[in-house]
Every structure is written in structure tokens, then in C-alpha cells.
Amino acid sequence: MAVSIEAIRQLRDMTAASVLDCKRALDDAKGDLKQAQEFLKKRGIEIAAQKASRSVHQGRIEAYIHTGNRIGVLLEVNCETDFVARNEEFTRLTKDVAMQIAAADPRYVRAEDVPSEETKDLDDAGKKEYLKTNVLLCQPFIRDEKMTIQDLVTQAIAKIGENIVVRRFARYKIGS
């Protein structure tokens, strides 16, 4: 089955994947956009897993001051090369993550950072809710509640082609 250019364009707009990846996904999905989108999501996770062991010694410090100047965020996100650190996609990612921190007020970057005594008395559902509230990478993205911040980072890794790590952040609020 030949895949139309319009279908490739539509899938590319939905996922920001490369034209070739969109064509392959649509070929594998026999033209079904939803199935092709799932294929690309799985492919992005595979790519991110392959790159996870690479060292990240470059990156960007993102500063975000929320409207009204009452909340500010400093965020460190690392990548493999300084070329990517200046990339528009990487910059957009850091801005989105900094805005997420200002809006959602997480306490930790990763689930592994949470001290065990904070969740020891919680059942599985309680732990999941605690992580969703207090861990940046587990939080639903403020611009798209269907994806987490980890999903956002994974998409960026797949698109940019380098390992990306959210290293640390500080959130400041007047009066706290």
C-alpha cells in the first residue's frame, strides 16, 4: 500500500518525527495514523534507552521568571554536545520544563531521589499519586496532560538524537 504524502505530513505534524520515520511507521501500520503514532512513540522510547548510557557534559541553565515576578526557576538540563545545547528544540524543552517547575512545584527530579521514609506508609496507589505530585519527571506536562515530563524528554532524545538529562532545579517563590 502506498502511503500518501498528506498522511506523512499529518503524522509528522502530530509527532515531529522525521519524514522517513513517519513513512516507515505508516507503512508498518498499513496507513493507520493512530497505530503509526504508537509505533513512533515506542521507537522513541527505544532510541532513548539506547542513548541513556552516554555521558552528558554539556547543556543549558534555564532561568524562568513567572509573570508577576513572584516565582522564579533555575534549571540545569544536560546533553552530549554544545551544538545541541544551542539547538532550538533543546532550548524549547528547557523552557517548557522550567515553566512546569514554576507551575507544578515539584520537590524532586526523579523517583529515585525521593527518600524511602516519605513513601513507606503509602500503598501502591498512594505512592503513584505522591510521585505524580512531587516528582518532576512523573508529573503530567502542563501543556498536554496525556504526557509526562519524562515522555517530553524522551521525545526530545528521539528527535535530537542525543542523551538528555534533567539534572537539578531550584524554585524560588516570594515569601517561602
N, C-alpha and C positions, 0 to 999 in steps of 0.2 A: 504494500500500500504506500503510495507516495504521500508525503506529508506536505501540506501547503505552507507557503512562506508566511501567510497570515497566522496560521496556527503556531508556527515557530516564534513569530513576533509576539503573539499573545502570551505564550509561555515565558518568553524572555522578559516581558514586562512584569509578569507575575513573580518571577523568581530571581531575576538579574543574573541568571546563569549564561554561559557563553552560547553562541548560536549553535556551535557543533554539539554541545551537551544537550541543548534543547531538541535538536534534530534527532539525536540518538535516543533520548528519552521518549519522544513521540513515536519513533519507530518501534521501540520496545513495547510501548503501551498501545500500539495499533491506533494511534490518533486520539486516544482518550486523554484530555488535558489534565483531569484530576489525578489519574494514575501516573501520568508523566511527571506531574508536580511532586507526588510522593516518591517516585524514583529519584528525582533530583535531590530531594531532601535527604534520602538515605545515602546517596552518593556524596553529598556534602559532609555528612557525619563520618563516612569512611575516610574522606580526604583529611578531615580534621584529626582523626585518630592517627593517621599515618604521620602527620606533622607534629604531633604532640611531644615527641621526644627531642625535637630540635631546640637548640638554645636560643633564647631571646635576650639580646643585649642592647637593642636599640628601642626606640619607642617615642612616646609623647607624654608630656604632662599637660593635662587639660584643666583649665580653670573655667569655672562656670559660676556666674553670679545671677541669681534668680531676680526677676522683676521685683522692684521694691527694695533691693539691696539688703534683704534681711536673712537670706540663705546663700551660702557660698560653698563650692565644692572644689577640691583639688584631687585629681585622679591621675594615677600612673598606669598606662597601658603599654606593654612591651611587644615588640615584633622582632623579626630577624635582621632586617636591614634598615638603614636610614632612608633609603629610597621609599620604602613602604611607609615609614613614619611620616613622610611628607605627602603621601598619596591622599587624594580626595576622599576615597572610600574609608580609609583608616581614620581620617580626621572626622568624618561624619559619624563613624562608630564611636569615637571617643566623646564627641559632643552628646550623642544620644545616651551613652552610659552615664555621663556626668549629670545630665538632666534627670535621668532615672534616679540617681542617688539623691538629688535635691528633692524630688517629688515623693519618693517612697521611703526615704530614711532607713536604709538597711544598716545593720550593725557589723556584718561580716562579708567578706568577698565570697568565700567558698563554704560548703557544708562542713568540710574538714576543719575549718577554723573555729567552729562552734565548740566551746568546752562541753565535755560529756555531761557534766553535772547540770547544765542548763536544760537538757532534754531527758534526763534519766527517769523522771516520773511521768513522762508522756507516753501514750500508746502510739502506734504507727500513724494513725490519722492526725494525732496531735503534733507529732514530730514533723510530719509533712507540712502542716499548716504553719508551724513555728519557722521552718526553713523558708517557706514561701514568703513569710512576712519579714524575716530578719537576715536572710542571705541574698546578696545581690544577684548572683548567678541563677538562683532559684526563683526570683521574682518574675511575675508576668511583666512584659515590656509595656510601658505606659502608652505607646503609640499603637500597639497591637497585642491585645490581651491573650491571643491564642498562642503567642510565642514567649518563651522566657528570655532573659538576658543571655543565658548560655546558648540558646538557639541563635540569637542575634550574632554572638561571637563566632559560633560555628559556621554560620552563613558567610561571615566576613572572611574566615580562614579559607573556605572553599572558593570564594570569589577572588581573593587577593593572591592566594597560593603560598602563604607563609603562616607559620605558627603565630598565634596572638594570645597573650596572657594578660588578663586584668590583674595587676599586681597589688595595688593598695589604693585607698582613698581616705580623705578626711572631709567631713561635712561640718560646716560651721553655721550656727543659727544664732541670731541676736537673742540674748537673754538665756542661752543654755550653756 
